[in-house]
């Protein structure tokens, strides 16, 4: 692929110079009013009914977290970002890095805290055993370090306990180690979270989630802590009213006119958030290309920050949350499927031929064929819910899009929100994408208002099923190179 590295470096220097002065102003959480951070944006006023949300991100390793943070930071018409907590291999580095991003994007009003690192590598799946690196380190070390909460889990618990609402949302863009710690250490606070949106898992087969990697395969976010992912799904441990999974199958790059909207907004100073996203992307790309020992090295070389993004895994989870909250006149672009018997992930120590962190479907879904175009078929790796130690919660899984038009508009809105132009009159952008595409019928497709209108149900007592000894799961179909890749893909 041709890449104009010289022009890339020049534009990166220009963006860095633009933020050199801003970096000197860092050093503490900024008190920024709604009106101040709306400068240059088309959504003139924050919606009073915006959903309170906590973002859990493995910021610093993978650049799609940068785009996802840029997206949610500029979507406060529907999502009221109350806290950002970092997980990943180096959460203590990710937190000030994410805080710097928010400050430069004029969102220093959002507090940030340090979450939990995943368990030791022996308990992880590939690719989370690999060198994840921290390619945003150099960029985030520039200027003064932003103040963050050293114990983000305790800070989130304090935030929740001090709130009158029991309808908080929690979006996970990495492993679920931090969320598990919150539920384990502060169960009363965690009980105020009604809705969980997770970017992770891979239940589709017959497609390439990443170039050269065929599905079914493992997925990075789950592979960092499959045990915690299973625990969060266990109704005997945590009870969320709604759980949504956004797997790898929906991810794609932002390119063409959509991507140019972000580049133009960054270059013209239309919106500081767009400039920060591109600035950090370019810094990540330079650092990623310089170290061939990291997992993201091939990804950094494949994608050109001047013309395209990397695959947007994490931003898709933010977009699903927006879909669940937007107006009834807007299109349901993601196709959601009810997995009533839940899902399960292979853990370290399981007696099975399937690799650690592989995503399993319940046996009841074997043979399902009415699926979106993005998901040619479901994985043949399954589990018996009666044989697992967990009492799996039902989940809703986004297995693709209602149509190609729906997918196109999905990524257009993603780009416009990151650029700060969504809903603007200048580019004739609608407030949302209206129902003009005709939703493709999908088995057990759910409505977007289920989570928004639902109330937290307090159960008088839990209904527990008898836990059986975990049986050895044997896979009938032997693994071969054409069906299962032992390699994961870069996240995410």
C-alpha positions as CSV (number, residue, x, y, z in Angstrom):
1,X,0.0,0.0,0.0
2,X,1.4,3.4,-0.9
3,X,1.9,5.8,2.0
4,X,3.1,9.3,1.9
5,X,5.2,9.2,5.1
6,X,6.7,12.6,4.6
7,X,3.4,14.4,4.4
8,X,2.2,12.3,7.4
9,X,5.1,13.6,9.5
10,X,4.6,17.2,8.5
11,X,0.9,17.1,9.4
12,X,1.7,15.4,12.6
13,X,4.2,18.1,13.6
14,X,1.7,20.8,12.8
15,X,-1.0,19.2,15.0
16,X,1.6,18.7,17.7
17,X,2.6,22.3,17.6
18,X,-1.1,23.3,17.8
19,X,-1.4,21.4,21.1
20,X,2.0,22.3,22.6
21,X,0.6,25.4,24.3
22,X,-2.5,23.5,25.3
23,X,-0.4,20.8,27.0
24,X,1.2,23.4,29.2
25,X,-2.3,24.1,30.6
26,X,-2.7,20.5,31.8
27,X,-2.2,19.5,35.3
28,X,-5.7,19.1,36.8
29,X,-9.3,18.4,35.9
30,X,-10.6,21.4,34.1
31,X,-13.9,23.0,35.1
32,X,-15.5,23.5,31.7
33,X,-19.1,24.5,31.3
34,X,-21.4,22.9,28.8
35,X,-21.5,26.1,26.8
36,X,-17.8,26.4,26.6
37,X,-17.3,22.8,25.3
38,X,-20.1,23.3,22.7
39,X,-18.1,25.9,20.8
40,X,-17.7,24.9,17.2
41,X,-20.3,22.1,17.5
42,X,-23.7,21.8,15.9
43,X,-25.5,20.2,18.9
44,X,-26.0,23.5,20.6
45,X,-27.2,22.3,23.9
46,X,-26.9,19.2,26.0
47,X,-30.1,17.1,26.2
48,X,-31.3,17.2,29.8
49,X,-32.4,13.5,29.5
50,X,-29.0,12.3,28.3
51,X,-28.2,8.8,29.7
52,X,-25.6,8.8,32.5
53,X,-22.8,6.4,31.5
54,X,-19.4,5.2,32.7
55,X,-16.8,4.2,30.1
56,X,-14.3,1.4,30.8
57,X,-11.5,1.4,28.3
58,X,-8.1,-0.2,27.8
59,X,-6.8,3.2,26.5
60,X,-3.3,3.4,25.1
61,X,-2.7,0.0,23.5
62,X,-5.0,0.2,20.6
63,X,-6.0,3.3,18.6
64,X,-9.7,2.4,18.2
65,X,-10.1,3.4,21.9
66,X,-9.0,6.9,20.8
67,X,-11.8,7.1,18.2
68,X,-14.3,5.7,20.7
69,X,-13.4,8.2,23.3
70,X,-13.6,11.0,20.7
71,X,-17.0,9.7,19.7
72,X,-18.6,9.5,23.2
73,X,-17.0,12.8,24.2
74,X,-18.9,14.5,21.4
75,X,-22.2,12.6,21.8
76,X,-23.5,14.2,25.0
77,X,-26.8,14.9,23.3
78,X,-27.7,11.3,24.2
79,X,-24.8,10.0,26.4
80,X,-23.9,11.9,29.6
81,X,-20.3,10.7,30.2
82,X,-19.8,10.8,33.9
83,X,-16.6,8.9,34.4
84,X,-13.8,7.2,32.4
85,X,-11.9,4.3,34.0
86,X,-9.0,2.5,32.4
87,X,-8.1,-1.1,32.3
88,X,-5.7,-3.0,30.1
89,X,-2.1,-4.0,30.6
90,X,-1.1,-0.6,32.0
91,X,-4.2,1.2,33.5
92,X,-1.9,3.5,35.5
93,X,-0.6,4.9,32.2
94,X,-3.9,4.7,30.3
95,X,-5.7,6.9,32.8
96,X,-3.6,10.1,32.5
97,X,-3.4,9.5,28.8
98,X,-7.2,9.3,28.4
99,X,-7.4,12.4,30.7
100,X,-5.1,14.3,28.4
101,X,-7.2,13.4,25.4
102,X,-10.3,14.7,27.2
103,X,-8.6,17.9,28.2
104,X,-7.4,18.6,24.7
105,X,-10.8,17.8,23.4
106,X,-12.3,20.4,25.7
107,X,-13.9,17.7,27.9
108,X,-11.7,18.1,30.9
109,X,-14.9,18.1,33.0
110,X,-15.0,14.3,32.8
111,X,-13.1,12.6,35.7
112,X,-10.7,9.7,35.0
113,X,-9.5,7.0,37.2
114,X,-7.2,3.9,37.2
115,X,-8.9,0.6,37.0
116,X,-7.5,-3.0,37.2
117,X,-5.0,-4.8,35.1
118,X,-5.9,-8.3,33.7
119,X,-4.8,-11.5,35.4
120,X,-1.4,-13.0,34.7
121,X,-0.8,-14.2,31.1
122,X,-1.1,-17.8,31.9
123,X,-4.9,-17.3,32.4
124,X,-5.4,-15.3,29.2
125,X,-6.0,-16.2,25.6
126,X,-4.1,-15.2,22.6
127,X,-3.6,-12.4,21.6
128,X,-3.6,-10.9,25.1
129,X,-0.6,-12.9,25.9
130,X,1.4,-11.0,23.4
131,X,3.2,-7.7,23.8
132,X,0.4,-5.2,23.7
133,X,2.8,-2.2,24.0
134,X,1.7,1.3,24.9
135,X,2.1,3.2,21.7
136,X,0.5,6.4,22.9
137,X,3.1,6.6,25.7
138,X,5.4,9.2,24.0
139,X,2.5,11.5,23.0
140,X,0.9,11.3,26.5
141,X,4.2,12.0,28.2
142,X,4.4,15.4,26.5
143,X,3.5,18.3,28.8
144,X,2.2,18.1,32.3
145,X,0.5,14.9,33.5
146,X,-3.2,15.1,34.1
147,X,-4.5,14.4,37.5
148,X,-6.5,11.2,37.9
149,X,-8.0,9.1,40.7
150,X,-5.5,6.5,41.8
151,X,-8.3,4.1,42.7
152,X,-10.8,4.4,40.0
153,X,-12.9,1.5,41.2
154,X,-13.5,3.2,44.6
155,X,-14.2,6.5,42.8
156,X,-16.8,4.9,40.5
157,X,-18.4,3.3,43.6
158,X,-18.6,6.6,45.3
159,X,-20.1,8.2,42.2
160,X,-22.8,5.5,42.0
161,X,-23.5,5.4,45.7
162,X,-24.0,9.2,45.8
163,X,-26.5,9.1,42.9
164,X,-30.3,8.9,43.2
165,X,-30.5,7.0,39.9
166,X,-30.5,3.2,39.6
167,X,-30.5,3.4,35.8
168,X,-26.8,3.9,35.1
169,X,-25.2,2.5,32.0
170,X,-21.7,1.0,31.8
171,X,-19.8,0.5,28.5
172,X,-16.8,-1.8,28.4
173,X,-14.2,-1.4,25.7
174,X,-11.6,-3.8,27.1
175,X,-11.4,-6.7,29.5
176,X,-13.9,-6.9,32.3
177,X,-11.5,-7.2,35.2
178,X,-12.3,-3.7,36.5
179,X,-16.1,-4.3,36.3
180,X,-15.7,-7.5,38.2
181,X,-13.7,-5.7,40.9
182,X,-16.5,-3.1,41.2
183,X,-19.2,-5.8,41.5
184,X,-17.1,-7.8,44.0
185,X,-15.9,-5.0,46.2
186,X,-18.9,-2.6,45.9
187,X,-22.0,-4.7,45.2
188,X,-24.5,-2.0,46.4
189,X,-22.9,0.6,44.0
190,X,-22.8,-1.9,41.1
191,X,-26.5,-2.7,41.6
192,X,-27.3,0.8,40.3
193,X,-26.0,-0.2,36.9
194,X,-29.0,-1.3,34.8
195,X,-27.5,-1.7,31.4
196,X,-24.2,-3.1,30.3
197,X,-22.8,-2.7,26.7
198,X,-19.7,-4.8,25.9
199,X,-17.4,-4.6,22.9
200,X,-16.1,-8.2,22.7
201,X,-16.7,-11.7,21.6
202,X,-17.0,-13.4,18.2
203,X,-19.9,-15.7,17.5
204,X,-19.9,-15.5,13.7
205,X,-18.0,-17.8,11.3
206,X,-17.1,-17.6,7.6
207,X,-15.6,-14.1,7.6
208,X,-12.2,-12.5,8.3
209,X,-12.4,-10.3,11.4
210,X,-9.0,-9.1,10.5
211,X,-6.9,-9.6,7.4
212,X,-5.4,-13.0,7.3
213,X,-7.4,-14.2,10.3
214,X,-10.5,-16.4,9.8
215,X,-13.4,-16.8,12.1
216,X,-14.2,-18.5,14.4
217,X,-11.3,-17.2,16.4
218,X,-10.6,-15.6,19.8
219,X,-11.1,-11.9,20.4
220,X,-8.8,-9.6,22.3
221,X,-11.0,-8.0,24.9
222,X,-12.4,-11.4,26.1
223,X,-9.0,-13.0,25.8
224,X,-7.6,-10.6,28.4
225,X,-9.9,-12.0,31.1
226,X,-12.4,-14.6,30.0
227,X,-13.0,-15.6,33.6
228,X,-14.3,-12.1,34.5
229,X,-16.4,-12.0,31.3
230,X,-18.1,-15.2,32.5
231,X,-18.5,-14.0,36.1
232,X,-20.3,-10.8,34.9
233,X,-22.8,-13.0,33.0
234,X,-23.5,-15.1,36.1
235,X,-26.8,-14.0,37.7
236,X,-25.5,-15.4,41.1
237,X,-22.7,-12.8,40.9
238,X,-24.1,-9.8,39.1
239,X,-27.6,-8.8,37.9
240,X,-27.9,-6.3,35.1
241,X,-31.3,-5.7,33.6
242,X,-29.9,-5.5,30.0
243,X,-26.7,-6.9,28.6
244,X,-25.6,-6.1,25.1
245,X,-22.6,-7.5,23.2
246,X,-21.1,-5.9,20.2
247,X,-18.7,-8.5,18.6
248,X,-16.0,-8.2,16.0
249,X,-18.3,-8.9,13.1
250,X,-19.6,-5.3,13.0
251,X,-16.2,-3.6,12.9
252,X,-15.0,-1.8,9.8
253,X,-12.7,1.2,8.9
254,X,-13.8,4.8,8.4
255,X,-12.7,5.9,4.9
256,X,-13.5,8.1,1.9
257,X,-15.7,11.1,2.4
258,X,-16.6,10.0,5.9
259,X,-13.0,10.0,7.1
260,X,-12.3,13.3,5.3
261,X,-14.9,15.0,7.5
262,X,-12.8,14.2,10.5
263,X,-9.6,15.3,8.8
264,X,-11.2,18.6,7.7
265,X,-12.6,19.3,11.1
266,X,-9.2,18.6,12.7
267,X,-7.3,20.7,10.2
268,X,-9.6,23.7,10.3
269,X,-10.0,23.8,14.0
270,X,-13.7,23.3,13.7
271,X,-13.7,21.0,16.7
272,X,-10.9,20.4,19.2
273,X,-12.1,16.8,19.7
274,X,-11.5,15.9,16.0
275,X,-8.1,17.4,16.1
276,X,-7.2,15.5,19.3
277,X,-8.4,12.2,17.8
278,X,-6.3,12.6,14.6
279,X,-3.3,13.9,16.6
280,X,-3.3,10.9,18.9
281,X,-3.9,8.5,15.9
282,X,-0.9,9.8,14.1
283,X,1.3,9.6,17.2
284,X,0.1,6.1,17.8
285,X,0.9,5.2,14.2
286,X,4.4,6.5,14.3
287,X,5.2,4.7,17.5
288,X,3.5,1.5,16.4
289,X,5.6,1.4,13.2
290,X,8.8,1.8,15.2
291,X,8.4,-1.3,17.3
292,X,8.0,-4.6,15.5
293,X,7.7,-6.5,18.8
294,X,4.2,-5.3,19.6
295,X,0.9,-6.8,18.5
296,X,-0.2,-3.7,16.8
297,X,2.9,-3.4,14.5
298,X,1.2,-4.8,11.4
299,X,-1.9,-2.8,12.0
300,X,0.1,0.4,12.4
301,X,1.7,-0.2,9.0
302,X,-1.5,-1.3,7.2
303,X,-3.6,1.8,7.8
304,X,-2.8,5.4,6.7
305,X,-3.9,8.1,9.1
306,X,-4.1,10.5,6.1
307,X,-6.9,8.6,4.4
308,X,-8.5,6.0,6.7
309,X,-9.0,4.8,10.3
310,X,-8.1,1.4,11.6
311,X,-11.0,-1.0,12.1
312,X,-13.4,0.6,14.6
313,X,-14.3,-2.1,17.1
314,X,-14.8,0.0,20.2
315,X,-16.6,2.9,18.6
316,X,-19.3,0.4,17.5
317,X,-20.2,-0.2,21.1
318,X,-20.7,3.5,21.6
319,X,-22.8,3.6,18.4
320,X,-25.1,0.8,19.7
321,X,-25.6,2.8,22.9
322,X,-26.7,5.7,20.8
323,X,-29.0,3.5,18.8
324,X,-30.7,2.3,22.0
325,X,-31.3,5.9,23.0
326,X,-32.2,7.8,19.8
327,X,-35.5,9.0,18.6
328,X,-38.2,6.5,17.4
329,X,-38.0,8.1,13.9
330,X,-34.4,7.0,13.6
331,X,-33.3,3.8,12.0
332,X,-32.3,0.6,14.0
333,X,-29.2,-0.1,12.0
334,X,-27.6,-2.8,14.1
335,X,-29.5,-6.2,14.0
336,X,-29.8,-7.4,17.6
337,X,-30.5,-11.1,18.5
338,X,-31.7,-12.4,21.8
339,X,-29.5,-15.1,23.2
340,X,-31.9,-16.3,26.0
341,X,-29.5,-18.9,27.3
342,X,-26.6,-16.4,27.4
343,X,-23.1,-16.9,26.1
344,X,-20.0,-18.4,27.4
345,X,-16.2,-18.1,27.0
346,X,-13.6,-20.8,27.3
347,X,-11.4,-20.2,30.4
348,X,-7.9,-21.3,31.3
349,X,-8.2,-24.8,32.8
350,X,-11.3,-25.8,31.0
351,X,-11.3,-29.4,29.7
352,X,-11.9,-28.7,26.1
353,X,-10.2,-28.7,22.7
354,X,-11.3,-25.2,22.0
355,X,-8.8,-22.4,22.7
356,X,-9.0,-20.1,25.7
357,X,-11.2,-17.1,25.2
358,X,-13.2,-18.6,22.2
359,X,-16.8,-17.5,22.2
360,X,-19.4,-20.2,22.5
361,X,-23.1,-20.1,21.6
362,X,-25.7,-22.0,23.6
363,X,-26.7,-25.4,22.1
364,X,-30.2,-24.0,21.5
365,X,-28.9,-21.7,18.7
366,X,-27.1,-24.4,16.7
367,X,-28.4,-24.3,13.2
368,X,-29.7,-20.8,13.2
369,X,-29.5,-19.5,9.6
370,X,-31.5,-16.3,9.3
371,X,-28.6,-13.9,9.9
372,X,-27.3,-10.5,8.7
373,X,-25.0,-10.5,5.6
374,X,-22.0,-9.7,7.8
375,X,-22.5,-13.0,9.7
376,X,-22.5,-15.9,7.2
377,X,-23.1,-18.4,9.9
378,X,-22.8,-18.9,13.7
379,X,-19.7,-20.6,15.2
380,X,-20.1,-24.3,15.6
381,X,-18.5,-24.1,19.0
382,X,-21.3,-24.4,21.6
383,X,-21.9,-25.0,25.3
384,X,-24.6,-26.6,27.4
385,X,-25.9,-24.0,29.9
386,X,-26.7,-26.7,32.4
387,X,-23.0,-27.8,32.4
388,X,-21.4,-24.5,33.3
389,X,-20.9,-23.2,36.9
390,X,-22.6,-19.9,35.9
391,X,-26.3,-19.1,35.7
392,X,-25.9,-17.2,32.5
393,X,-27.9,-14.0,32.0
394,X,-29.7,-13.5,28.7
395,X,-27.8,-11.2,26.3
396,X,-28.6,-9.3,23.1
397,X,-25.9,-9.6,20.5
398,X,-25.3,-7.4,17.5
399,X,-24.6,-9.8,14.7
400,X,-24.5,-7.3,11.8
401,X,-26.6,-4.6,10.2
402,X,-30.1,-4.4,8.8
403,X,-28.8,-3.6,5.3
404,X,-25.8,-2.2,3.5
405,X,-27.4,1.2,3.6
406,X,-27.9,0.9,7.3
407,X,-24.2,0.0,7.8
408,X,-23.1,3.0,5.5
409,X,-25.2,5.4,7.5
410,X,-23.9,3.9,10.8
411,X,-20.3,4.7,9.9
412,X,-21.3,8.1,8.4
413,X,-22.9,9.1,11.7
414,X,-19.8,7.8,13.6
415,X,-17.5,10.0,11.5
416,X,-19.7,13.1,11.8
417,X,-20.0,12.8,15.5
418,X,-16.2,12.4,15.9
419,X,-15.8,15.4,13.5
420,X,-18.3,17.5,15.5
421,X,-20.5,18.0,12.5
422,X,-23.4,15.6,13.2
423,X,-26.8,17.3,13.2
424,X,-25.4,20.4,11.5
425,X,-27.1,22.5,8.9
426,X,-23.9,23.4,7.1
427,X,-23.4,19.9,5.7
428,X,-27.2,19.1,5.6
429,X,-26.6,16.4,8.2
430,X,-29.9,15.2,9.8
431,X,-30.3,14.9,13.5
432,X,-30.5,11.2,12.9
433,X,-30.8,8.8,10.0
434,X,-34.5,8.4,9.3
435,X,-36.3,5.1,8.6
436,X,-35.8,5.0,4.8
437,X,-33.9,1.7,4.3
438,X,-36.3,-1.0,5.2
439,X,-35.1,-3.2,8.1
440,X,-34.3,-6.7,7.1
441,X,-36.2,-9.2,9.1
442,X,-34.0,-11.0,11.6
443,X,-34.7,-13.8,14.0
444,X,-35.6,-12.5,17.4
445,X,-34.6,-9.0,16.6
446,X,-35.1,-6.6,19.6
447,X,-36.4,-3.1,19.7
448,X,-34.0,-0.3,20.8
449,X,-36.3,1.0,23.5
450,X,-36.1,-2.0,25.7
451,X,-33.2,-0.7,27.7
452,X,-34.2,3.0,27.7
453,X,-37.7,2.5,29.1
454,X,-37.0,-0.4,31.5
455,X,-36.9,0.1,35.2
456,X,-34.5,-1.7,37.6
457,X,-36.3,-4.6,39.1
458,X,-35.3,-5.5,42.7
459,X,-35.7,-9.1,43.3
460,X,-36.7,-10.3,46.8
461,X,-34.4,-13.2,46.4
462,X,-32.3,-14.9,43.8
463,X,-33.5,-18.0,42.0
464,X,-30.5,-20.2,42.0
465,X,-30.0,-23.2,39.9
466,X,-28.1,-26.2,41.2
467,X,-24.5,-26.0,40.1
468,X,-23.1,-29.0,38.5
469,X,-19.5,-30.1,38.2
470,X,-18.2,-28.7,35.1
471,X,-18.2,-31.4,32.4
472,X,-15.5,-31.8,29.9
473,X,-16.6,-30.1,26.7
474,X,-15.5,-32.1,23.6
475,X,-15.6,-30.5,20.2
476,X,-16.8,-32.9,17.5
477,X,-15.2,-31.0,14.7
478,X,-11.3,-31.1,14.9
479,X,-9.5,-27.9,14.5
480,X,-7.7,-27.4,11.2
481,X,-6.0,-24.4,9.7
482,X,-8.9,-23.6,7.4
483,X,-11.5,-23.5,10.2
484,X,-9.9,-22.1,13.3
485,X,-7.0,-19.7,13.6
486,X,-5.0,-19.9,16.8
487,X,-4.3,-16.2,16.3
488,X,-6.6,-13.5,17.5
489,X,-6.9,-10.1,15.9
490,X,-5.8,-6.7,16.9
491,X,-8.4,-4.9,18.9
492,X,-10.1,-3.4,20.0
